[in-house]
């Protein structure tokens, strides 16, 4: 993985959520998560800042490269809050949590599915704008017991 790479974060329905490596610094990657669904055969095109729903920092060595394929690369949108910020000061996010978040953005995992019900909301660039496709636990079907 390199700066500007578009990577595909796997979703529970077999599709992928598009993300981009905005910058790599000392083994840490600044990852832009989008609400865009993509696939390994898609062509890369520049992301726009409004497509980015979260900016997370991840340890590059922890990213499951076989599960997060690189689609290609393209221009990185400039987000003022993060462009100059040192990655050393940012908390690392576990790749499995990033996958859960991406699935929640796309409505495939409950937005409030963790013990901390506001975890995903705090990961958003704008916590006031929960992704439109997201669903709460109550929105998922429940199994009925006999």
N, C-alpha and C positions, 0 to 999 in steps of 0.2 A: 504494500500500500504506500502511496505517495500523495503529497499535496495535490489537490484538485481532482483526485480519483472519485468517481461516482461508485458507491458500493451498494449492494443489495442486501438489506436486512430481511431474513426470512419471516414470513407471516404464516399463521396457523392454517390458512386456506390454500397454501401452496404458492401464493404469489409473493411478491417482495415489496418492501417499502424502500424508496429511494433515499439515500443519504449521501453526503459528500464530505470528504476529508478536506477541511478548510486550511489546515496547517498542521505540520508535525514539528514537534520541538522536544528534544531529549527523550525520545521514546513515548511521548504522549501525543495523541491526535485530537485536534479540535474537530468534532463531528457535527455537521448540520443534519438534523433529521427533518424530513419533509412529510407532508401528507400525501405525496404522490406515490401511486402504485406503479411498479415497473416490472420488467422481466429481463432475463439474461440476453435476449435478442434485440432489445430496444436500442435505439441510437441515443447517444448522449447529446444533450443540448444544455446551454447555460441555465442554471437555476436563477430565479429571481428571489430577492430578499423576502417577499411575502409568502413564498412557498415554504420557508423554514419555520417550523413550529417549535423546535428546541435546539439548543446548542449545548452539547455535552462533551466532556473530556474523557478519553478512554486510553488505557495503557495499550499501545499497539501490539505488544507481545501477547495480550490476552484476547485479542480479536480472533475469532475462529475463521480464518481466511477461507477454508473450504466451504464454510456455511455462509459466508458473506462475500460472494464473488465481486470482483471489480468489473464494472460494466465498461469503463472507459474514463476519460477525463474531459473537463471543460472548465471554463472560467468560474472562479469562485465569487459568489456575491459578497460584497463588503458590508458587514454588519458592524457599525461603529462601536458598539459596546464590547465587541470581542476582537476586533482587528488588531489592536495594539496590546491587548492583555496577555500577560505571561501565562503560559499553560501550567507552569510550576505552582501557581497560586490557586489553581482550580481543583476541586475535588474530582477524583476519578469515579466514573460510573462503570459498574460491571456490565460486560456485554450481554449477559442474560437479562439484566434489568432493562437495557436498551431494547432488546427484543420484545420484552413484555410491554414496554412503553409503546413501541411501534405498533404492536398488535392492538393495544388499547386505543391508539389514535384512529385506527381503521375499524374499530368496533368489534374486534374479534376476541378481545379479552376485556373483562370489566374494568372500567375506569377507576372504580373504587375497590379493586380486587386484592389489594394488599392491606395488612393490618392498619397501616397509616393511610387512611382514606384519601388524603390530599397529596400523596407522594407524586403522582403523575402531574397534578395541577402545578405543583412547585417546579417541575421540570420544564414547563412551557416557557417560551419567551414572553408571552403575554398570558399570565394566569387568569385573566378575565375572559379569555376566549378559548373555552374548551372546544376541541375539534368537533365539528358537526356530526361526524360519523361515530363518535365515541358513545358508549352505552354504559349504564350503571349496572351493578349486579342484579337489581330488580328487573332490568330489561331482558335478562337472559332467561330462557325457559328453565323450569325446574323439573326434576324428575319426581313423579308422583309415586308415593309408596303404596303398596297394596293394602 
